[in-house]
Amino acid sequence: MSASEPLAILEAAPLIGRAAWTRGSGCQPLAEILSDEAAIPVKGDLPAICVSEAIDILVGRKMARFDLVPTVVPHNVDLDRVTSVTIAVGEGPHTPLATAIGARIAASLGVPGELATVSRTASESQAALGRLGRLAASYPGIGHRSIANSSATVLLDGLDRSALLVVGAPGGSWIHRQLFAPGHKLQVAAPGGAVVVRTAPRRCFQEAVDATGIAVSPHLPASVAGALVSHQSVPVADHGELVGILRRDALAGAGPSESVGQIMEPPVSVAATESATAARALHEYLDFGPVPVVGDGGRLTGVVLANT
């Protein structure tokens, strides 16, 4: 690879991971397109299966009563009929997950996808448009729009006859309060059905590696990381964001109770638009371990290996 050639990037996996599904209309097909490997059917003790199988996301017919893993619930969804995906977002805690889920569905089905919100005033709508633009930047092909209106249900006007709505569970924002009735019951309907998502904190059983699949987690015990790390250095990522560099030398001197986050170094990286020269210089600094490649907001999008 010459200095003028573009970087040969090993891309990160989508930040969804391993999915499980329960019985219910539309659950299995949705889980299969969301999972990075074969989705797992849930039979028996749901929490026990989530832990033993290191499940990252659960697709079920209703919201689980625990927050062990993020939950995705389809409502009257027939994926074979979906012609577009609209992701309704506010400022609630479930927006990042709803965006990731909606983008994954649109890409898997090969249909248009967009982020959309409704604000009560034109000035609020303009500010929201900038926020949506930053979210959409991480998902190529996803558009975005903001509508100034006094009713959030205007979002559904003019949707394709088989448009799918993806929305976060009620989180306190104005738009979500209008879309859900008391008792958290979805009270609006998109022509192609709806998918409601609820996020949950990552747990220790999910932390062997970061959800990108190419970096260790800062929450991982150093003693466990020593058995997983094969390079002299590796990226450390938290929910897809590059947060540090872990070296094997640091692992050798780590105490029994220390985590990766306590012994990692500050992050170094290159952008995908940089030349091979920049990556080659970091290879030596990183003891010829993988060089992290980051996108907008510090998101880890891939690595460059020393032999590429």
Buried (B, 14 or more C-beta within 10 A) or exposed (E): BEEEEEBEBBEBBBBBBBBBBBEBEBBBBBBBBBBBEEBBEBEEEBEEBBBEEBBBBBBBBEBBEEEBBBBBBBBEBBBEEBBBBBBBBBBBBBBBBBBBBBBBBBBBBEBBBBBBBBBBEEEBBEEBBEBBEEBBBBBEEBBBBBBBBEEBBEBBEEBBEBBBBBBBBBBEBBBBBBBBEEEEEBEBEBBBBBBBBBBBEBBEBBBBBBBBBBBBBBBBBBBBBEEEBEBBBBBBBBBBBBBBBBBBEBBEEBEEEBBBBEBBEEBBBBEBEBBBEBBBEBBEEBEBBBBBBBBEEBBBBBBBBBEB
